[in-house]
Structures are given as structure tokens and as C-alpha cells.
Amino acid sequence: MADLVYDKNGRLMFTKQMKDEGYKILLPMMAELHFSIITNVLKYYGYNVELLKTNGPEIAQVGLKYVHNDTCYPAILVIGQFIHALQSGKYDVNKTALMITQSGGGCRASNYIHLLRKALVKAGFPNVPVISLNMSGLESNSGFVITLPLLRRIAAAGLYGDMLMSLDNQVKPYEIHKGDSQALIDKWTKKLSDTLISGHGFKLKELSENLDEIAKDYSQIPIKKVPKVKVGVVGEIYVKYSPLGNNNLEKFLYEQDCQVNVPGLIGFIMFKIDNRLEDHKLYGGNIVKYTVLNKLMNYIKELEELITNSQLKFGFQPPARYDHVKELTKGVIGYGTKMGEGWLLTGEMLELVESGFENIVCAQPFGCLPNHICGKGMIREIKHIYDNANIVAIDYDPGAPRVNQENRIKLMLAVAKEQLKKETQSSDNVTAKTEETEQAVV
């Protein structure tokens, strides 16, 4: 068994010896499409990684046992999922490590890692190391190093995840043969993972070719376009994507016969980079760091453009460009509002309404003050700009019954369905009058 090594602050390190001995590294679930590909990439680099897919109310209860109940709901769930896994008996706790992201921002998400280490000691797992996955230089471990090739593959995995998620949400509600879209997700998740670990699929030309092939595949799925309620999903990043965090929100909306639109992960990444660029403009700082971040921002914008071009080429509605979302918030909310999802959350709601997804579920976890301000707090202003906006803010916390959440969403959908009925009838009347006029002319 690997020797336990601590840094000068008493932090248990994940060492190269641990990696070489095949320590199992557990990752919490968030965006399954994206994380599944990223997990396979990490395996290629020699990390014995497993993505946790456990679900159920017992995870929140485990989290509450080891995390103060005033802590935000995502922290309770992520830490609860980790400890639930360690207590399951499925893993050798003497050869298991945990990996968690750290944004480095003012949100409490940057402190999850410290809450997790405290909870591990309390739960009787003090010898389980925690790896910080961050781009801010917060922590380092000799057994886990982020290299440029690895980073490029992770960026590509995020891009592919956004593409698959977007196309699945556009096709699945209308597919004639149920399961066609899921079959393509399974096919492309494996194919893209194999491509990335073979040393291909992350250069711009290769990305463009793969995205075109994905869009082409989806364009060939037989569909029947019928009027459906269109619903956008926004909110704190964890409950926005995680089925564990939002009680399978996307599945519920799909079962309610809706078309769902969930803004991609790439926009959030650009938001985080842009915040640091704005800080430099306002307060100054290291010019070298600014130059590197500016180049990174431009690179990700190139990736964003690839998705846009591929979807337009095959008749799909591409996700909004980051710059357009940012422009929509001008004069509505300040760019200095950047804790959590900050102004981006307001911007995503504005863009969704603009693009025809005026019915919106704003998923808000307990304890996330920035999201209550930039989400629920901005609904009135958004309705002032777009009077057709139909937005419901749903609170997610350990004590919120799922049936209450779904009933509130159903009330929002009832209004949406009534509006859709009026629009459909109006469209039918216009069509009928046009046909009568054409016949009279003949």
C-alpha cells in the first residue's frame, strides 16, 4: 500500500505512487454526457477513474449527517454521494481517492473540498485523499498533473457533450422510433472516447469533421414535427445538469411532452474565463496571465463556432453564442455580478425567451444566494422586457418534496399549454383563410 504523504498544512496528498498502484478515483455525477467522455480520457492517461451514478434520497441523508445543513444543497449531495460510495463496501477505502472540481471563485463551491475532507474524517475515512481539479493553481498533487494534451482532450469532450445534449433535446421529443436518439448518444460516446484516446479528435479540423458527422447522423433520424411546449432549464450549474440534484428534471419534462433546451457547459466555462479578463480590465494584474486567458477565450470561441456551423449546416437550432448572451444582459444586470452563475443566469433566461423557449424552469438549490438574486430576483425584470416570459423558480433542498416541485412545474406548463393551444388555433385560422382566398382568386 502506498505511503501516506502530507503537505506542510497537513493535507493528504495524492501521490504518483498511488496512481501507479491503481488507486480508484471516484468522480461525482453532474453532466453525464460530458463526464462520461472525460472519464474515458482520464482512464487513457493512466487514472483508474469511476463516475458515480448512484441516485436516491438516501444520498442527501448521508450528506446531511456529515455536512452542516446550512451548507448549500449541491455540497450536501456531492459529499453525500462520495461518503455513500465509501460506505457501500464496493471499494477498498485504503486504495480509493476522490476527485472534485474547484472553480476558485467566490462561490462556496471553492470550499467543497475542505468540507469534504472534514466530512471524511468524521465518517472514519481520514486516509482517503481528495484531488482538486482546478485551473487556478489552488492545489497540486504529484499523482495528478493537468498537461496541455489532457486539457485539450477535456475541452473537446466538453464540446462533444454540449453537441450531443443539444441535438438529443431537439430530436428526441419528435422521433418516430423511440430510442433512436439514445442509440446515437451511446454510439458517439464510445466512438468519441476511442477517438480522443487514440490521439485524434481534438484538433480544430478533426473537431469540425466529427461535429458534422454527429449532426448528419441526427438529421437522418425520422421525426414528426408537431406543436410542443418548449421549456428552457437554467440555474445553479450542479442542479441544472445533475439528475440527482434536480430530481430527473429533464426526464420529467420529456414525459410531460415538452421539448427541452438546456444551455451548454461551454458557456459557463467562457463565463468563468471572461470574469478574470474583466477583473484585469478593472483592477489590473499580471499581463502574462491576461494574455494566456485571452488566448484561451479566443480558442473556446472557435470551438463554440464549430457547434454553430455544424448545427446550421444540417438544419438544427444551434446554442446561442456567448457574446450574444452577454450583449442581452447589457443594461439589465451588471457584468460585475459574477458570483455563482452571476449575470450569465439572467442572460440565459433572456436568450431562451428570445429564441422561443419562453417557458423556463429556474433550478435553485438551497443556500445558493447568487442564484436567488440573479435567477428568482431577475424574473420580474425579464417579464418587463418580454411579457410572454413564463418562468418558475424551483427550490431544491433535502426537505423539498419532489411532488411539490413537480406540481409547481405543472402549473407553469398548464399556462404554457394554454398559450400553445391559442397559437396553434390562430395559425390554423390564418392557414384556412389563406386557402379560402386562394380558392376565391382561382
C-alpha positions as CSV (number, residue, x, y, z in Angstrom):
1,M,0.0,0.0,0.0
2,A,1.2,3.5,-0.9
3,D,2.8,5.6,1.9
4,L,0.6,8.5,3.1
5,V,2.3,11.8,2.4
6,Y,1.1,15.1,3.8
7,D,2.0,18.7,2.8
8,K,3.1,21.4,5.3
9,N,-0.6,22.2,6.0
10,G,-1.4,18.6,6.9
11,R,-3.3,17.9,3.6
12,L,-3.2,14.3,2.5
13,M,-1.6,14.2,-1.0
14,F,-2.5,12.0,-3.9
15,T,1.0,10.8,-4.9
16,K,2.5,9.2,-8.0
17,Q,2.8,6.0,-6.1
18,M,-0.9,6.0,-5.5
19,K,-1.5,6.4,-9.2
20,D,1.0,3.7,-10.1
21,E,-0.7,1.3,-7.6
22,G,-4.1,1.9,-9.4
23,Y,-5.9,3.8,-6.7
24,K,-9.6,4.0,-7.7
25,I,-10.6,7.7,-8.3
26,L,-14.3,8.4,-7.8
27,L,-15.9,11.4,-9.6
28,P,-19.3,12.8,-8.6
29,M,-22.0,12.9,-11.3
30,M,-23.1,16.1,-12.9
31,A,-23.5,16.3,-16.7
32,E,-23.4,12.6,-17.6
33,L,-22.8,13.0,-21.4
34,H,-19.8,15.3,-20.8
35,F,-18.4,13.5,-17.8
36,S,-18.6,10.0,-19.4
37,I,-16.3,11.1,-22.2
38,I,-14.0,12.9,-19.8
39,T,-13.8,9.8,-17.6
40,N,-12.7,7.7,-20.6
41,V,-10.0,10.3,-21.4
42,L,-8.7,10.2,-17.8
43,K,-8.5,6.4,-18.0
44,Y,-6.3,6.7,-21.1
45,Y,-3.9,8.8,-19.1
46,G,-3.5,6.1,-16.5
47,Y,-6.0,7.2,-13.9
48,N,-8.3,4.5,-12.6
49,V,-11.5,6.6,-12.7
50,E,-15.1,5.8,-12.0
51,L,-18.1,8.1,-12.5
52,L,-20.6,7.7,-9.6
53,K,-24.1,7.2,-11.0
54,T,-25.9,6.4,-7.7
55,N,-29.2,8.1,-7.0
56,G,-31.9,8.3,-4.4
57,P,-32.9,10.2,-1.3
58,E,-30.5,8.3,1.0
59,I,-27.6,10.2,-0.6
60,A,-28.9,13.5,0.7
61,Q,-29.5,12.0,4.1
62,V,-25.9,10.8,4.2
63,G,-24.7,14.2,3.2
64,L,-26.8,15.8,6.0
65,K,-25.1,13.5,8.5
66,Y,-21.7,14.8,7.7
67,V,-22.3,18.4,6.4
68,H,-23.9,21.2,8.2
69,N,-27.5,21.7,7.0
70,D,-26.9,25.4,6.4
71,T,-24.5,24.4,3.6
72,C,-25.7,24.7,0.0
73,Y,-27.6,21.7,-1.4
74,P,-25.0,20.7,-4.1
75,A,-22.3,20.4,-1.4
76,I,-24.6,18.1,0.6
77,L,-25.3,15.9,-2.4
78,V,-21.7,15.7,-3.7
79,I,-20.3,14.9,-0.3
80,G,-23.1,12.6,0.4
81,Q,-22.6,10.7,-2.8
82,F,-18.9,10.3,-2.1
83,I,-19.4,9.0,1.5
84,H,-22.3,6.9,0.5
85,A,-20.0,5.2,-2.0
86,L,-17.2,4.7,0.5
87,Q,-19.7,3.2,3.0
88,S,-21.2,0.8,0.4
89,G,-18.4,-1.8,0.7
90,K,-17.8,-1.7,-3.0
91,Y,-14.5,0.0,-2.8
92,D,-11.2,-0.7,-0.9
93,V,-11.1,2.5,1.1
94,N,-7.3,2.1,1.5
95,K,-6.9,2.3,-2.3
96,T,-9.5,4.9,-3.1
97,A,-9.3,8.6,-3.8
98,L,-11.9,11.3,-4.6
99,M,-11.8,14.0,-7.3
100,I,-13.7,17.2,-7.1
101,T,-13.6,20.5,-9.1
102,Q,-12.7,23.8,-7.6
103,S,-13.7,27.0,-9.5
104,G,-11.5,29.3,-7.5
105,G,-14.3,31.9,-7.4
106,G,-16.2,33.5,-4.5
107,C,-18.9,30.8,-4.5
108,R,-18.8,28.2,-1.7
109,A,-18.1,25.6,-4.4
110,S,-14.4,26.5,-3.9
111,N,-14.8,25.3,-0.3
112,Y,-16.4,22.0,-1.1
113,I,-13.0,20.3,-1.0
114,H,-12.4,21.4,2.6
115,L,-15.9,20.4,3.7
116,L,-15.3,17.1,2.1
117,R,-12.0,16.4,3.9
118,K,-13.7,17.4,7.2
119,A,-16.6,15.0,6.5
120,L,-14.2,12.2,5.6
121,V,-12.5,12.4,8.9
122,K,-15.9,12.5,10.7
123,A,-17.1,9.5,8.7
124,G,-14.0,7.4,9.5
125,F,-12.1,7.8,6.2
126,P,-9.2,10.1,7.0
127,N,-6.8,8.1,4.7
128,V,-8.8,8.8,1.5
129,P,-7.0,11.6,-0.4
130,V,-9.0,14.3,-2.3
131,I,-7.8,15.6,-5.6
132,S,-8.7,19.1,-6.7
133,L,-9.4,19.5,-10.4
134,N,-8.8,23.2,-10.9
135,M,-7.3,25.7,-13.3
136,S,-6.5,28.3,-10.7
137,G,-3.4,26.7,-9.1
138,L,-5.3,26.1,-5.8
139,E,-3.8,22.7,-5.1
140,S,-1.3,20.3,-6.7
141,N,-0.7,16.6,-6.4
142,S,2.3,14.7,-7.7
143,G,0.0,11.9,-8.8
144,F,-2.4,14.1,-10.8
145,V,-1.0,16.6,-13.3
146,I,-3.0,18.5,-15.9
147,T,-1.0,18.6,-19.1
148,L,-1.8,20.6,-22.3
149,P,-2.7,17.4,-24.2
150,L,-5.0,16.3,-21.4
151,L,-6.6,19.7,-21.2
152,R,-7.2,19.8,-25.0
153,R,-8.9,16.4,-24.8
154,I,-11.1,17.5,-21.8
155,A,-12.1,20.7,-23.8
156,A,-13.0,18.5,-26.8
157,A,-15.0,16.2,-24.5
158,G,-16.9,19.2,-23.2
159,L,-17.6,20.4,-26.7
160,Y,-18.9,17.0,-27.8
161,G,-21.0,16.7,-24.7
162,D,-22.7,20.0,-25.5
163,M,-23.3,19.0,-29.1
164,L,-24.9,15.6,-28.2
165,M,-27.0,17.2,-25.4
166,S,-28.3,19.9,-27.8
167,L,-29.1,17.5,-30.6
168,D,-30.7,15.0,-28.3
169,N,-33.0,17.6,-26.9
170,Q,-34.0,18.8,-30.4
171,V,-34.7,15.3,-31.9
172,K,-35.9,13.1,-29.0
173,P,-39.3,14.7,-28.5
174,Y,-40.2,14.3,-32.2
175,E,-38.6,10.9,-33.1
176,I,-40.9,8.4,-34.7
177,H,-39.0,5.4,-33.4
178,K,-38.4,5.9,-29.7
179,G,-34.8,5.3,-28.7
180,D,-33.2,6.4,-32.0
181,S,-31.6,9.5,-30.3
182,Q,-30.4,7.5,-27.3
183,A,-28.8,4.9,-29.7
184,L,-26.8,7.7,-31.3
185,I,-25.7,9.0,-27.9
186,D,-24.4,5.5,-27.0
187,K,-22.7,5.2,-30.4
188,W,-21.0,8.6,-30.3
189,T,-20.0,8.5,-26.6
190,K,-18.0,5.3,-27.3
191,K,-16.7,6.5,-30.7
192,L,-15.6,9.9,-29.4
193,S,-13.9,8.4,-26.4
194,D,-12.0,5.9,-28.6
195,T,-11.0,8.8,-31.0
196,L,-9.7,11.0,-28.2
197,I,-7.6,8.4,-26.6
198,S,-6.2,7.3,-29.9
199,G,-4.6,10.8,-30.3
200,H,-7.2,12.3,-32.6
201,G,-10.5,14.3,-32.4
202,F,-9.3,17.4,-30.5
203,K,-7.7,19.5,-33.3
204,L,-10.0,22.1,-34.9
205,K,-10.3,20.4,-38.2
206,E,-11.0,17.0,-36.6
207,L,-13.5,18.6,-34.2
208,S,-15.3,20.2,-37.2
209,E,-15.4,16.9,-39.1
210,N,-16.7,14.9,-36.1
211,L,-19.4,17.6,-35.2
212,D,-20.6,17.5,-38.8
213,E,-20.8,13.7,-38.7
214,I,-22.8,13.8,-35.5
215,A,-25.2,16.4,-36.9
216,K,-25.6,14.4,-40.1
217,D,-26.4,11.3,-38.1
218,Y,-29.1,13.2,-36.1
219,S,-30.5,14.8,-39.2
220,Q,-31.3,11.3,-40.6
221,I,-33.4,10.2,-37.6
222,P,-37.1,10.1,-38.8
223,I,-39.1,12.7,-36.9
224,K,-42.6,14.1,-36.9
225,K,-42.8,17.8,-36.1
226,V,-45.9,18.6,-34.1
227,P,-46.5,21.6,-31.8
228,K,-45.0,21.1,-28.4
229,V,-44.4,23.2,-25.3
230,K,-40.8,24.5,-25.3
231,V,-39.1,24.7,-21.9
232,G,-35.7,26.0,-21.1
233,V,-33.8,24.9,-18.0
234,V,-31.4,27.2,-16.2
235,G,-30.0,27.5,-12.7
236,E,-27.0,26.7,-10.5
237,I,-24.7,24.6,-12.5
238,Y,-25.0,21.4,-10.5
239,V,-28.8,21.2,-10.2
240,K,-29.1,22.5,-13.7
241,Y,-27.4,19.3,-15.1
242,S,-27.4,16.7,-12.4
243,P,-30.4,14.3,-12.3
244,L,-29.5,13.7,-8.6
245,G,-29.7,17.4,-7.9
246,N,-32.9,18.2,-9.9
247,N,-34.9,15.0,-9.4
248,N,-34.6,14.0,-13.0
249,L,-36.0,17.3,-14.2
250,E,-35.2,16.7,-17.9
251,K,-36.8,13.3,-17.9
252,F,-39.9,14.7,-16.1
253,L,-40.3,17.5,-18.7
254,Y,-39.9,15.0,-21.6
255,E,-42.6,12.8,-20.0
256,Q,-44.8,16.0,-20.0
257,D,-44.4,16.1,-23.8
258,C,-42.1,19.1,-23.9
259,Q,-39.1,20.0,-25.9
260,V,-36.3,20.9,-23.5
261,N,-33.4,23.3,-24.0
262,V,-30.5,23.3,-21.5
263,P,-27.7,25.8,-22.3
264,G,-24.4,24.1,-22.7
265,L,-21.4,23.8,-20.3
266,I,-19.1,25.7,-22.7
267,G,-20.9,28.9,-21.9
268,F,-20.3,28.6,-18.2
269,I,-16.6,27.9,-18.9
270,M,-16.3,31.0,-21.0
271,F,-18.1,33.0,-18.3
272,K,-15.5,32.0,-15.8
273,I,-12.6,32.9,-18.1
274,D,-14.3,36.2,-19.0
275,N,-14.7,37.2,-15.4
276,R,-10.9,37.0,-14.9
277,L,-10.4,39.1,-18.1
278,E,-12.9,41.7,-16.8
279,D,-11.1,41.8,-13.4
280,H,-7.9,42.6,-15.2
281,K,-9.5,45.4,-17.2
282,L,-11.0,46.9,-13.9
283,Y,-8.1,46.3,-11.4
284,G,-5.0,45.4,-13.5
285,G,-2.9,42.4,-12.7
286,N,-0.4,40.1,-14.4
287,I,-0.2,40.8,-18.1
288,V,1.1,37.3,-18.9
289,K,-1.8,35.7,-17.2
290,Y,-4.2,38.1,-19.0
291,T,-2.6,37.2,-22.4
292,V,-2.9,33.4,-21.7
293,L,-6.5,33.7,-20.6
294,N,-7.4,35.9,-23.6
295,K,-5.9,33.3,-26.0
296,L,-7.8,30.6,-24.2
297,M,-11.0,32.6,-24.5
298,N,-10.5,33.0,-28.2
299,Y,-9.8,29.3,-28.6
300,I,-13.0,28.4,-26.9
301,K,-14.9,30.8,-29.1
302,E,-13.5,29.0,-32.1
303,L,-14.9,25.7,-30.6
304,E,-18.2,27.4,-30.0
305,E,-18.4,28.5,-33.6
306,L,-17.8,24.9,-34.8
307,I,-21.0,23.7,-33.0
308,T,-22.9,26.6,-34.5
309,N,-21.7,25.9,-38.0
310,S,-22.4,22.2,-37.8
311,Q,-25.9,22.5,-36.5
312,L,-26.9,25.2,-39.0
313,K,-25.5,23.1,-41.8
314,F,-27.9,20.3,-41.0
315,G,-31.0,22.3,-40.2
316,F,-30.8,22.5,-36.4
317,Q,-31.1,25.4,-34.0
318,P,-27.6,26.0,-32.5
319,P,-27.0,27.1,-29.0
320,A,-26.7,30.9,-28.6
321,R,-23.2,32.4,-28.9
322,Y,-21.7,33.5,-25.6
323,D,-21.1,37.1,-26.9
324,H,-24.8,37.4,-27.8
325,V,-25.9,36.2,-24.4
326,K,-23.6,38.8,-22.8
327,E,-24.9,41.6,-25.0
328,L,-28.5,40.7,-24.0
329,T,-27.7,41.5,-20.3
330,K,-26.3,44.9,-21.1
331,G,-28.3,47.4,-19.1
332,V,-30.2,44.7,-17.3
333,I,-27.6,43.4,-14.9
334,G,-24.0,44.4,-14.3
335,Y,-21.1,42.3,-15.5
336,G,-19.6,42.7,-12.0
337,T,-22.4,40.4,-10.8
338,K,-20.3,37.2,-11.2
339,M,-20.6,35.1,-8.1
340,G,-22.0,31.6,-8.9
341,E,-23.6,31.8,-12.3
342,G,-24.0,35.6,-11.9
343,W,-25.2,37.6,-14.9
344,L,-24.9,34.6,-17.1
345,L,-28.0,33.1,-15.5
346,T,-30.0,36.2,-16.3
347,G,-28.6,36.2,-19.8
348,E,-29.5,32.6,-20.4
349,M,-33.1,33.3,-19.5
350,L,-33.3,36.3,-21.8
351,E,-31.8,34.3,-24.7
352,L,-34.1,31.4,-24.1
353,V,-37.2,33.6,-24.3
354,E,-35.8,35.4,-27.4
355,S,-35.2,32.0,-29.2
356,G,-38.8,30.7,-28.5
357,F,-38.3,28.9,-25.2
358,E,-40.3,31.4,-23.1
359,N,-41.3,28.8,-20.6
360,I,-38.4,28.4,-18.2
361,V,-37.6,26.3,-15.1
362,C,-35.0,28.1,-12.9
363,A,-33.5,25.4,-10.7
364,Q,-32.3,26.9,-7.5
365,P,-30.6,25.0,-4.7
366,F,-30.9,25.9,-1.0
367,G,-28.1,28.0,0.2
368,C,-27.1,29.5,-3.2
369,L,-27.6,33.2,-2.7
370,P,-26.2,34.3,-6.0
371,N,-28.7,32.2,-7.9
372,H,-31.6,33.5,-5.9
373,I,-30.5,37.1,-6.8
374,C,-29.6,36.5,-10.5
375,G,-32.4,34.0,-11.0
376,K,-35.5,34.5,-9.0
377,G,-34.6,38.1,-8.3
378,M,-34.4,38.9,-12.0
379,I,-37.7,37.3,-13.1
380,R,-39.7,40.5,-12.8
381,E,-37.3,42.5,-14.9
382,I,-37.2,39.7,-17.6
383,K,-41.0,39.8,-17.7
384,H,-40.8,43.5,-18.1
385,I,-38.7,43.1,-21.2
386,Y,-40.5,40.0,-22.5
387,D,-44.2,39.9,-21.4
388,N,-44.5,36.4,-22.8
389,A,-41.9,35.0,-20.4
390,N,-43.4,32.2,-18.3
391,I,-40.8,31.5,-15.6
392,V,-41.0,29.3,-12.5
393,A,-38.2,29.2,-9.8
394,I,-38.0,25.8,-8.2
395,D,-36.1,25.3,-4.9
396,Y,-34.2,22.1,-4.4
397,D,-33.2,21.1,-0.9
398,P,-33.3,18.0,1.3
399,G,-36.7,18.9,2.7
400,A,-38.4,19.8,-0.5
401,P,-40.9,17.0,-1.6
402,R,-40.5,16.0,-5.2
403,V,-44.2,16.1,-5.7
404,N,-44.4,19.7,-4.7
405,Q,-41.7,20.6,-7.1
406,E,-43.3,18.8,-10.0
407,N,-46.8,20.3,-9.2
408,R,-45.3,23.8,-9.4
409,I,-43.8,22.9,-12.8
410,K,-47.1,21.5,-13.9
411,L,-48.8,24.8,-13.1
412,M,-46.3,26.6,-15.3
413,L,-46.8,24.0,-18.1
414,A,-50.6,24.5,-17.8
415,V,-50.2,28.1,-18.7
416,A,-47.7,27.2,-21.5
417,K,-50.1,24.6,-23.0
418,E,-53.0,27.1,-23.0
419,Q,-50.8,29.6,-24.8
420,L,-49.6,26.9,-27.3
421,K,-53.3,26.0,-28.0
422,K,-54.1,29.6,-28.7
423,E,-51.2,30.0,-31.1
424,T,-52.0,26.7,-32.9
425,Q,-55.6,27.7,-33.4
426,S,-54.6,31.2,-34.6
427,S,-52.1,29.6,-37.0
428,D,-54.8,27.2,-38.3
429,N,-57.2,30.1,-38.8
430,V,-54.7,32.0,-40.8
431,T,-53.9,29.0,-43.0
432,A,-57.7,28.3,-43.6
433,K,-58.3,32.0,-44.5
434,T,-55.3,31.9,-46.9
435,E,-56.6,28.8,-48.6
436,E,-60.1,30.3,-48.9
437,T,-58.6,33.4,-50.5
438,E,-56.5,31.4,-53.0
439,Q,-59.6,29.4,-54.0
440,A,-61.7,32.6,-54.5
441,V,-59.0,34.0,-56.7
442,V,-58.9,30.8,-58.8
